[in-house]
Amino acid sequence: MSDNQMVLQSLDKGLLTITMNRPDRRNALNPDMTRGLVEAARRAQDDTEVRAVLIRGAGGTFCVGGDVKSMAEGRAPLPFEVKMANLRRGMEVSRILHQMPKPVVAQLDGAAAGAGLSIALSCDLRVAGASCKITTAFAKVGFSGDYGGTYFLTKMLGSAKARELYMMSPVLSAQEAYNLGMVSKVVPDADVEAETLELARSLAQGPSVALGYIKRNINNAETMTLEACFDGEAIHHTRAGETTDHKEAAKAFVEKRKPTFQGQ
């Protein structure tokens, strides 16, 4: 299976849908898939036609993480430095999705585990099917975690809960994950695809510049001082106010109609 077949991309009306496509292995990550994910994420970041991103898995499962079965097959071991460099390159998908100034939505069905959960946590919003199982999983297979999961979960829930979820590795239901704040919305399994697509399309048709600045402001708040965040908000708010989308929104408000955003 080629890289393109393992990670499918489809752009429609500003929404880039990225599909992990190893349904026979529950979309477990292997080198070809990780390369495809990084390529797709870079395309989403750099392509001006892309205004929002939807990431999902084929076959009713988001992603169960690394391909543990393949790891256990006893291939010739690589040097430590090579293994670390390969992993770090693959992990770029989480950094790009988290930092790029475009909204990213994850469709969680079946299972989101290990590195798959880490990728989901790097996204801005997560819609989960009611039967989806969510777990860090790493400790159960003797790993410490990758793809940014410890960072995202600590920022999202605090260090105490992150320690619990990583060290004890419970399997959470979608509702339990929602109650913790890990998931944005839980819907019936039959509706998860349509609900996630509707949300992602609404973001793709939204005020793209302003949404990008909102994402940047919130990312800044994770690391910057209050004063630096204030400066960033002032800059971004002023720039957003100069966009065509802001002018259209103000006009639509006066005319009591829904605005039509152009993403500029």
Phi, psi and chi 1 to 4 in degrees:
 res  aa     phi    psi   chi1   chi2   chi3   chi4
   1 MET       -  128.5 -165.9  177.2  -88.7      -
   2 SER   -78.1  167.9   71.7      -      -      -
   3 ASP   -57.0  -43.9  -70.6    5.1      -      -
   4 ASN   -62.7  -34.4  -75.4  -20.6      -      -
   5 GLN   -74.7  -29.0  -69.1  173.9  -47.9      -
   6 MET   -78.3  -30.1  -77.9 -167.6 -178.6      -
   7 VAL  -129.9  105.0  178.0      -      -      -
   8 LEU   -89.4  145.3  -52.9  178.3      -      -
   9 GLN  -128.7  136.6  -59.8 -179.7   44.7      -
  10 SER  -142.9  122.1  175.0      -      -      -
  11 LEU  -108.1  122.9  178.9   60.7      -      -
  12 ASP  -142.7  116.6 -180.0   44.6      -      -
  13 LYS    52.0   45.9  -63.2  178.1 -178.8  177.3
  14 GLY    87.8   -9.1      -      -      -      -
  15 LEU  -102.0  119.1  176.6   63.6      -      -
  16 LEU   -95.0  117.1  179.2   66.0      -      -
  17 THR   -97.9  122.7  -61.1      -      -      -
  18 ILE  -108.4  121.7  -59.7  170.6      -      -
  19 THR  -118.4  119.0  -56.1      -      -      -
  20 MET   -73.9  125.8  -65.9  174.6  -79.4      -
  21 ASN  -126.6   64.0 -170.2   35.0      -      -
  22 ARG  -128.2   61.3  -68.2 -173.5   77.8 -157.5
  23 PRO   -59.7  -29.0   21.4  -33.4      -      -
  24 ASP   -67.8  -20.7   56.0  -44.0      -      -
  25 ARG  -115.7   22.5  -59.6  -59.9  -69.3  -90.8
  26 ARG    54.2   35.8  -56.6 -175.6   73.2 -160.9
  27 ASN    59.6   34.2  -59.5  -44.9      -      -
  28 ALA   -62.8  143.2      -      -      -      -
  29 LEU   -79.9  128.6  -59.8  171.3      -      -
  30 ASN  -127.0  174.2   68.7    0.2      -      -
  31 PRO   -55.7  -41.1  -30.2   37.9      -      -
  32 ASP   -64.3  -40.9  -74.5  -20.6      -      -
  33 MET   -67.6  -42.2 -180.0  178.7  -79.4      -
  34 THR   -64.1  -38.4   57.1      -      -      -
  35 ARG   -62.6  -42.3  -79.5 -167.0  -66.7  -89.5
  36 GLY   -64.1  -37.5      -      -      -      -
  37 LEU   -66.2  -41.6  -76.4  171.1      -      -
  38 VAL   -64.9  -42.3  172.9      -      -      -
  39 GLU   -60.9  -44.1  -70.5  170.4    4.0      -
  40 ALA   -65.0  -40.4      -      -      -      -
  41 ALA   -65.3  -40.2      -      -      -      -
  42 ARG   -65.9  -39.1  -74.3 -174.0  176.3  138.8
  43 ARG   -60.9  -45.4 -176.0 -114.3  178.8  119.4
  44 ALA   -59.6  -39.9      -      -      -      -
  45 GLN   -68.4  -41.1  174.3 -177.4 -108.1      -
  46 ASP   -95.4  -24.5  -62.2  -24.0      -      -
  47 ASP   -78.3  117.0 -171.7  -18.3      -      -
  48 THR   -68.0  -16.6   56.9      -      -      -
  49 GLU   -76.5  -17.8  -64.6  -60.8  -48.4      -
  50 VAL   -87.3  121.8  176.4      -      -      -
  51 ARG  -111.8  -16.6  -64.4  172.2   59.9  179.2
  52 ALA  -160.0  163.2      -      -      -      -
  53 VAL  -131.2  139.5  177.9      -      -      -
  54 LEU  -119.9  124.7  166.2   60.0      -      -
  55 ILE  -116.5  134.2 -176.5  165.7      -      -
  56 ARG  -151.4  173.6   64.2 -173.3 -174.8 -177.8
  57 GLY  -116.8  149.1      -      -      -      -
  58 ALA   -79.8  154.5      -      -      -      -
  59 GLY    77.0   19.4      -      -      -      -
  60 GLY    85.3   11.4      -      -      -      -
  61 THR  -134.9  135.9  -62.9      -      -      -
  62 PHE   -68.5  -73.2 -178.4   70.6      -      -
  63 CYS  -170.7  130.1  174.7      -      -      -
  64 VAL   -92.0    7.8  -65.6      -      -      -
  65 GLY    98.2 -155.0      -      -      -      -
  66 GLY   -65.9  153.9      -      -      -      -
  67 ASP   -79.4   85.1 -166.5  -22.0      -      -
  68 VAL   -63.2  -36.8  177.8      -      -      -
  69 LYS   -60.0  -42.9 -178.2  178.2  179.0 -179.1
  70 SER   -66.0  -39.2  177.3      -      -      -
  71 MET   -61.0  -33.2  -64.4  175.4 -162.0      -
  72 ALA   -85.4    1.1      -      -      -      -
  73 GLU   -79.2   -3.2  -72.9  175.3   -9.1      -
  74 GLY    75.4   38.8      -      -      -      -
  75 ARG   -69.3  163.7  -63.1  176.3 -178.6  174.9
  76 ALA   -57.8  126.8      -      -      -      -
  77 PRO   -68.1  142.3   24.6  -33.5      -      -
  78 LEU   -91.2  155.7  -64.1  171.3      -      -
  79 PRO   -59.7  150.5  -22.1   32.5      -      -
  80 PHE   -52.0  -46.9  175.1   84.5      -      -
  81 GLU   -63.0  -35.6  -67.4   77.6    9.1      -
  82 VAL   -70.1  -45.2  174.0      -      -      -
  83 LYS   -59.8  -43.7  -71.3 -168.5  -70.2 -173.6
  84 MET   -65.2  -42.2 -172.0  174.7   71.8      -
  85 ALA   -64.6  -41.0      -      -      -      -
  86 ASN   -62.3  -45.0  -71.9  -17.0      -      -
  87 LEU   -62.5  -45.1  177.8   58.8      -      -
  88 ARG   -62.2  -36.1 -173.6   62.9 -175.3   83.6
  89 ARG   -64.7  -42.3  -82.6 -166.3  -65.5  -88.5
  90 GLY   -66.4  -34.4      -      -      -      -
  91 MET   -66.4  -14.2  -71.6  167.0   60.9      -
  92 GLU   -58.1  -26.2  -80.8  -66.6  -78.5      -
  93 VAL   -58.3  -40.8   62.1      -      -      -
  94 SER   -67.6  -41.3  -66.1      -      -      -
  95 ARG   -63.8  -44.8 -176.9 -167.7   64.3   76.9
  96 ILE   -64.8  -47.2  -64.4  168.4      -      -
  97 LEU   -60.7  -37.7  -67.0  177.4      -      -
  98 HIS   -72.4  -37.8 -176.5   65.6      -      -
  99 GLN   -96.6  -23.5  -68.7 -176.1  -16.7      -
 100 MET   -66.1  144.6   70.5  177.1 -179.3      -
 101 PRO   -80.2   48.1   30.4  -35.3      -      -
 102 LYS  -140.4  140.2  -59.7  174.5 -175.1 -178.9
 103 PRO   -69.0  141.3   20.8  -28.1      -      -
 104 VAL  -126.7  128.9 -175.9      -      -      -
 105 VAL  -118.2  135.3 -178.5      -      -      -
 106 ALA  -108.4  135.3      -      -      -      -
 107 GLN   -99.3  109.8  174.8 -173.5  -45.9      -
 108 LEU  -103.2  113.1  -54.6 -174.5      -      -
 109 ASP  -137.6  158.3   41.5    9.5      -      -
 110 GLY    73.1  -83.4      -      -      -      -
 111 ALA  -155.5  145.4      -      -      -      -
 112 ALA  -130.7  106.7      -      -      -      -
 113 ALA  -136.6  153.4      -      -      -      -
 114 GLY    55.0 -130.6      -      -      -      -
 115 ALA   -63.0  -27.0      -      -      -      -
 116 GLY   -62.7  -43.1      -      -      -      -
 117 LEU   -64.8  -39.8  174.9   58.7      -      -
 118 SER   -58.5  -44.0  -60.5      -      -      -
 119 ILE   -62.4  -43.0  -68.1  170.2      -      -
 120 ALA   -61.0  -40.0      -      -      -      -
 121 LEU   -68.7  -23.1  -66.6  173.6      -      -
 122 SER   -73.5  -16.3   76.9      -      -      -
 123 CYS   -79.5  167.2  -59.2      -      -      -
 124 ASP   -81.0  -37.6  -59.9  -60.4      -      -
 125 LEU  -138.0  148.8  -61.0  168.0      -      -
 126 ARG  -134.5  123.4  -73.4  156.0  -67.6  -77.6
 127 VAL  -108.2  124.8  178.4      -      -      -
 128 ALA  -115.9  139.4      -      -      -      -
 129 GLY   -71.7  150.2      -      -      -      -
 130 ALA   -59.2  -31.4      -      -      -      -
 131 SER   -94.1    3.8   70.0      -      -      -
 132 CYS   -63.2  136.3 -176.6      -      -      -
 133 LYS  -103.3  134.5  -58.0  -58.1 -179.2 -175.2
 134 ILE  -127.6  125.1  -65.5  169.9      -      -
 135 THR  -157.0  147.5 -179.6      -      -      -
 136 THR   -70.0  -40.0   59.0      -      -      -
 137 ALA    70.6  -23.6      -      -      -      -
 138 PHE   -57.8  -48.1  -68.2  106.4      -      -
 139 ALA   -59.5  -31.1      -      -      -      -
 140 LYS   -70.4  -18.5  -68.9 -178.3  177.2  177.9
 141 VAL  -116.1   17.7  -69.1      -      -      -
 142 GLY    75.1   27.8      -      -      -      -
 143 PHE  -115.8  162.1  -81.1  130.2      -      -
 144 SER  -100.3  -15.6   58.3      -      -      -
 145 GLY   119.8  146.2      -      -      -      -
 146 ASP  -152.4 -174.2   56.6   17.5      -      -
 147 TYR    58.5   24.3  -78.8   73.1      -      -
 148 GLY    83.0    5.9      -      -      -      -
 149 GLY   -59.4  -40.6      -      -      -      -
 150 THR   -65.8  -36.3   52.7      -      -      -
 151 TYR   -66.1  -53.1  174.6   87.4      -      -
 152 PHE   -64.5  -42.5  -61.0  124.0      -      -
 153 LEU   -68.9  -37.1 -152.6   53.9      -      -
 154 THR   -65.6  -43.6  -60.4      -      -      -
 155 LYS   -64.6  -36.0  -67.1  -67.3 -175.9 -178.9
 156 MET   -77.3  -42.5 -166.1  176.6  -68.6      -
 157 LEU  -119.2  -11.4  -55.5 -178.4      -      -
 158 GLY    95.3  158.7      -      -      -      -
 159 SER   -68.0  -34.6   62.7      -      -      -
 160 ALA   -63.1  -47.8      -      -      -      -
 161 LYS   -69.6  -36.5 -177.2   56.6   70.3  171.8
 162 ALA   -62.6  -41.7      -      -      -      -
 163 ARG   -60.3  -44.1  -69.3  173.4 -156.6  -88.2
 164 GLU   -61.3  -48.1  175.3 -172.4  -27.7      -
 165 LEU   -70.2  -29.1  -65.7 -179.4      -      -
 166 TYR   -83.2  -43.9  -95.8   82.5      -      -
 167 MET   -77.1  -36.3  -68.5 -177.2  176.6      -
 168 MET   -94.1  -23.7  -60.9  177.3   67.1      -
 169 SER    51.7   51.9 -164.5      -      -      -
 170 PRO   -69.5  155.4   28.6  -36.1      -      -
 171 VAL   -94.3  113.5  177.2      -      -      -
 172 LEU   -92.8  143.5  -55.8  175.7      -      -
 173 SER   -75.8  164.6   68.2      -      -      -
 174 ALA   -59.1  -39.7      -      -      -      -
 175 GLN   -66.5  -39.8 -172.0   60.9   47.3      -
 176 GLU   -63.4  -41.4  -72.5  170.9  -31.4      -
 177 ALA   -64.4  -38.8      -      -      -      -
 178 TYR   -63.1  -43.4  173.8   80.5      -      -
 179 ASN   -62.4  -30.6  -67.3  -18.4      -      -
 180 LEU   -79.6  -19.7  -72.4  173.3      -      -
 181 GLY    98.7   11.5      -      -      -      -
 182 MET   -81.6  -24.0  -64.1  170.9   65.5      -
 183 VAL  -121.9  139.7  167.7      -      -      -
 184 SER   -79.6  -31.5  -49.2      -      -      -
 185 LYS  -160.7  141.2 -172.3  177.0 -175.7 -179.1
 186 VAL  -116.8  131.2  177.8      -      -      -
 187 VAL  -133.4  162.2  -59.4      -      -      -
 188 PRO   -56.3  146.5  -25.5   34.9      -      -
 189 ASP   -52.9  -39.5  -69.3  -20.0      -      -
 190 ALA   -66.5  -17.9      -      -      -      -
 191 ASP  -105.3   -5.6  -60.9  -24.8      -      -
 192 VAL   -62.9  -39.8   65.5      -      -      -
 193 GLU   -65.1  -48.1 -178.0  174.8   -6.2      -
 194 ALA   -66.5  -41.9      -      -      -      -
 195 GLU   -65.7  -43.0  -67.9  -94.0   -0.8      -
 196 THR   -66.9  -41.8  -49.3      -      -      -
 197 LEU   -63.3  -41.5 -176.9   58.7      -      -
 198 GLU   -61.8  -43.5 -178.8 -179.6    2.4      -
 199 LEU   -63.8  -47.0  172.6   59.0      -      -
 200 ALA   -63.7  -39.7      -      -      -      -
 201 ARG   -65.6  -37.5  -80.1  177.4  172.7  164.9
 202 SER   -63.8  -36.3   72.3      -      -      -
 203 LEU   -71.2  -38.2  -68.1  168.4      -      -
 204 ALA   -64.6  -26.6      -      -      -      -
 205 GLN   -97.5    8.2  -65.4  163.5   11.2      -
 206 GLY   -89.2 -172.0      -      -      -      -
 207 PRO   -77.4   88.3   29.4  -33.8      -      -
 208 SER   -57.3  -42.2  -58.0      -      -      -
 209 VAL   -63.4  -47.1  175.7      -      -      -
 210 ALA   -63.1  -41.1      -      -      -      -
 211 LEU   -62.6  -38.8  -68.1  175.6      -      -
 212 GLY   -64.2  -40.7      -      -      -      -
 213 TYR   -68.2  -37.4  -74.6  148.7      -      -
 214 ILE   -59.3  -46.7  -71.4  169.5      -      -
 215 LYS   -61.8  -42.4 -177.7  167.4  178.6  175.1
 216 ARG   -65.5  -40.6 -171.2  171.1  -61.8  173.3
 217 ASN   -60.2  -44.1  -73.0  -18.4      -      -
 218 ILE   -68.9  -40.5  -65.9  170.4      -      -
 219 ASN   -62.3  -39.3  -74.9  -11.7      -      -
 220 ASN   -59.3  -38.7  -74.4  -11.8      -      -
 221 ALA   -64.5  -19.5      -      -      -      -
 222 GLU   -72.2  -24.0  -66.1  177.3  -20.0      -
 223 THR  -132.5  -21.4   58.6      -      -      -
 224 MET   -94.3  164.6  -69.3 -175.1  177.3      -
 225 THR   -73.8  165.0   64.5      -      -      -
 226 LEU   -59.1  -44.0  176.5   63.1      -      -
 227 GLU   -62.2  -43.2 -169.3   71.9   19.0      -
 228 ALA   -66.0  -37.1      -      -      -      -
 229 CYS   -66.4  -40.1  -73.7      -      -      -
 230 PHE   -59.1  -44.6  -87.6   25.0      -      -
 231 ASP   -61.0  -43.8  -70.9  -17.9      -      -
 232 GLY   -63.0  -43.9      -      -      -      -
 233 GLU   -59.8  -43.3  -77.7 -170.0  -17.2      -
 234 ALA   -63.2  -43.2      -      -      -      -
 235 ILE   -64.0  -49.8  -68.4  168.1      -      -
 236 HIS   -68.6  -38.8  -61.5  149.1      -      -
 237 HIS   -62.5  -42.7 -173.7   86.4      -      -
 238 THR   -66.0  -43.3  -56.7      -      -      -
 239 ARG   -65.1  -40.9  -74.1  177.3  175.8  166.5
 240 ALA   -61.8  -34.5      -      -      -      -
 241 GLY   -67.1  -15.0      -      -      -      -
 242 GLU   -94.8   -0.5  -63.9  174.3  -15.5      -
 243 THR   -81.5  157.7   62.3      -      -      -
 244 THR   -61.4  -36.7  -59.0      -      -      -
 245 ASP   -63.1  -40.7  -78.7  -16.6      -      -
 246 HIS   -63.5  -43.7  166.8   68.2      -      -
 247 LYS   -62.6  -39.5  -65.8  176.5  175.3   63.3
 248 GLU   -66.1  -40.9  160.0   63.6    8.3      -
 249 ALA   -64.5  -41.3      -      -      -      -
 250 ALA   -65.1  -41.4      -      -      -      -
 251 LYS   -65.0  -43.5 -176.1  178.0  179.2 -177.3
 252 ALA   -63.7  -36.2      -      -      -      -
 253 PHE   -61.7  -45.8  178.5   81.5      -      -
 254 VAL   -64.5  -39.3  172.2      -      -      -
 255 GLU   -86.3    2.0  -63.7  174.2   -5.3      -
 256 LYS    54.7   52.1  -64.9 -178.1  171.5   54.0
 257 ARG  -139.4  169.5   60.3  173.5  174.3   81.0
 258 LYS   -80.0  132.7 -175.6  177.6  179.4  179.4
 259 PRO   -72.0  153.3   26.3  -34.4      -      -
 260 THR  -111.9  107.8  -59.3      -      -      -
 261 PHE   -89.0  144.8  -65.2  115.5      -      -
 262 GLN  -109.1   -4.4  -58.4  -62.0  -39.1      -
 263 GLY    75.1   31.7      -      -      -      -
 264 GLN  -154.4      -   55.7 -168.3   -4.5      -
